[in-house]
Structure formats: C-alpha cells, structure tokens
Amino acid sequence: MSQLTIYLDPETQRKVEIAARRESVSLSRWAREHLAKAADAESASAWDHLSTFSGTIDETFEVPPREKDHRPVPNFDS
C-alpha cells in the first residue's frame, strides 16, 4: 500500500479527528475510505466534498466554472 502525506490546517485536522472518532476508525482508515469515495465519483471534483470540512456550502453555493486550460488527469488504467 502506498503512502500519502497531506498538510492540514489545525481546524481541518480537528474536524477529521472528530469524524474518525465518530466512525470508530483510525485517521488513516478514515482518510483512505473518504478519498476512495471521492475518487470513485464519476465526476470527482474537490468542490463536491468541500462541505465536509468547511460547512460553507448550502443551497446558495454555486460551483465555480472550470478553467478551460486545466491540466488533464492521466488515465491510470492504461
């Protein structure tokens, strides 16, 4: 299994720790499961999961349009 290092601000770290405790799993398992769900989404986007941590998305939130010249995501299946 590969490893990934991420940097979290203190508030996000606190929220992730609470969420992992609530689900009775380790931080590593919580992150792995939630990252896997996000990556499996057909149109995976960071904006889709923003409300998990920030609590700022409600019915008035509009996802910003994608930049036209964004880098393509490589196909890992080939």
C-alpha positions in Angstrom: 0.0 0.0 0.0 1.4 3.4 -0.9 1.6 6.4 1.5 0.4 9.9 1.1 1.4 13.0 3.1 -1.1 15.8 3.4 -0.9 19.1 5.2 -4.0 20.2 7.1 -4.7 23.4 8.9 -5.5 23.0 12.6 -9.2 23.3 12.2 -9.4 20.7 9.5 -7.2 18.4 11.5 -9.6 18.8 14.5 -12.6 18.0 12.3 -11.0 15.0 10.7 -10.1 13.6 14.1 -13.6 14.1 15.4 -15.1 12.4 12.2 -12.7 9.4 12.6 -13.6 9.0 16.3 -17.3 9.2 15.4 -16.8 6.4 12.9 -14.5 4.5 15.4 -11.7 4.2 12.8 -8.1 5.4 12.6 -7.3 8.7 10.9 -5.5 6.7 8.2 -8.5 4.5 7.5 -11.0 7.4 7.6 -8.9 9.4 5.1 -8.4 6.3 2.9 -12.1 5.5 2.8 -13.2 9.1 2.2 -10.6 9.7 -0.5 -11.6 6.4 -2.2 -15.3 7.6 -2.3 -14.3 10.9 -3.7 -12.1 9.4 -6.4 -14.8 6.9 -7.4 -17.3 9.6 -8.1 -17.9 9.8 -11.8 -17.3 13.5 -12.0 -15.0 13.7 -9.0 -14.3 17.3 -8.0 -12.8 18.9 -4.9 -15.8 21.2 -4.8 -18.1 18.2 -4.3 -16.5 17.5 -1.0 -15.8 21.0 0.3 -18.8 21.0 2.7 -17.4 18.0 4.5 -14.7 20.3 6.1 -15.8 23.9 5.7 -19.6 23.8 6.3 -19.9 26.7 3.9 -21.9 25.0 1.2 -25.7 25.5 1.3 -28.4 25.9 -1.3 -26.9 29.2 -2.4 -23.5 27.9 -3.2 -22.6 27.7 -6.8 -19.7 25.6 -8.1 -17.3 27.9 -10.0 -16.7 27.1 -13.6 -13.7 25.0 -14.5 -10.7 26.7 -16.2 -10.5 25.9 -19.9 -6.8 25.3 -19.8 -6.7 23.0 -16.7 -4.3 20.1 -16.8 -5.8 16.8 -17.9 -5.9 13.9 -15.3 -3.8 11.0 -16.6 -5.6 7.7 -17.2 -4.2 5.3 -14.6 -5.9 2.3 -16.1 -3.8 2.3 -19.3 
